[in-house]
């Protein structure tokens, strides 16, 4: 279904469709990873919120990795930050993509204030360096499954994807 939507957009706008990004929350986050695994040549990056890739990394297509910005609350009790048998945790998911992208060191980025109702800059940023494609993990500390994101959230995600 999603690849047919990409086809429709490309047919309607032709060269006007220069980049395709996939994001989603919860099941939509899992869907983002599925798209990155099944059709990496059709998309330019994913930003799943509270999602994960398949439990078995071999289920993911071979080919160029896509940029991955994984966003997850560390107190999520629906899609566990630590993962469970049917899916990996946030850290493991990002490590897999970093390996695929040939990344080097992991460095702390500037914390972000993306969630209303949590004081201060609750989102820690970990960026992999020297990657063929960018890979980052944003951990929303003290945040559960459905974060009340502020107006800055979408702009920061889009900035990351387009960078």
N, C-alpha and C positions, 0 to 999 in steps of 0.2 A: 504494500500500500504506500509506504513512504517513498520508495524509489519511483513509483508512478507519479507521486506529487512532485518530486524533483524533475521528472521527465516533463510534466505539464508546465512547470515554471520555466524550464529551459525552452520549451516549444513556444510559450507565450512571450518570453522576454529575450530569448536568444542570448546574445552577448551581454545583456543587462544582468544576467545571473552570473556574477563573478565569483561568489563564494557561497557555500552552503554549510551552515552550522546546525547542529542538532543539540537540543537541550531537553530536559524533562525532569520531572520530580517523581521519586519513588519508582513505580513501574515505568514511567517515562524515562527515568535515569537508567534503568536496565535496558530500555529500548535504545537509548543513546549509545550505550556500549555495544549492543547488538549490531546497530548500523555501522559502527566503527570496525567491527569484526567482519561483517558480511559484505559491505560495499565501501571499503576504505578509499577507493579511487573516486567515489562519488561525493564525498564530503570533505570539508576543510577543517573540521574540528568539532569536538563535543564538550559539553559542560553539564554533566549529570549532577543533579542534586539528590542526595540520598538514594543512589542506585549502585549497581555493581555489575561487573562482567560475569560471564559464566564461571562456574567453579573450576572447570577444567580449562586451563589456558590453551590447550591444543584445539579447542573448539573454535578458536579465533582464526580467521583467514590469514594466510601468509601474505605478506606484501608490506608496502610502506605503512608505517603507523600514522595515525592522525594525531594532531595536537589534542591533549586531554587535560581539562581542568575539572578535577573531581572536587565537589563541594559536599560536605557532610557534617551534620551535628554530632558531637561526641556523646550525647545522651539520647540519641535516637533509639527508641525501643521497638520500632517497627522494622526498619532495615538497619540492623545493628552495625555500628561503626566498626566493631571488631570482626564482623562477619559471622557466619555460621556455616554448617556443612554444605548448604546449597549455593553459597556465594562467598567470595572472599571479602575481607574487611577493606576499609578505605585505603589503609596504608599498603596492603598487599596488592590491591587493584592498581594503584598508582605505580608501585614498584615494577609490576609487570610491563606497563606501558613505557616506563623509563628504560627498562632493559631492551624492549623492542626498538626504542628510539636511540639506543646507544648512548644514553646519558652518562654524565660524570657525576660530580659532587652534588650534594643536596644542600641548599643554603636557605636560611630564613629570609623571608621577605618582610616588608613592612606590614604590621597587623592592620586589619580593616575593621571599620564599624559598619556592618551590613544588616544588623538585626535590631529592630526596635524592641524595647523591653529588656534588653541586656546592656548593662552599663559598660561604657568604654568600647575599645576596639576588641571585640570578642572573637574575631576571626583570625586565626594564625595562618600564615602563608608559608608554604614550603615549595621552593622552585628547584627543579633539577637544572643543572648547567650542562652546556656543551652537548645538547641533544640535536638529532636530525629534525625533530619536531618537538615543540614545547610540551612539557609535562609539569603540572602543579597540583598540589593538594591544599585546599582551603578548609580548615577545620573550624567549625563554629562551636566554640567552647561554651558548655552549659546550655546547648540548644538541642531540642528534640527533633522529631520527624517533620514537623511543619513549622519552619521558622517564619516569623513575621518580619520579612525582609523590608528594608527601607528603600527610599527612592534611589539611593546610590547603587544598590545591588545590581540591577540590570545593566547600568552603564559600566560598572567595573567588569562584569562578565563579558560584555561586548568588547570592551577595550582589550581584555586579555585575548579573546578569540581573534581579534583583528590585528593584534600586534605581531 
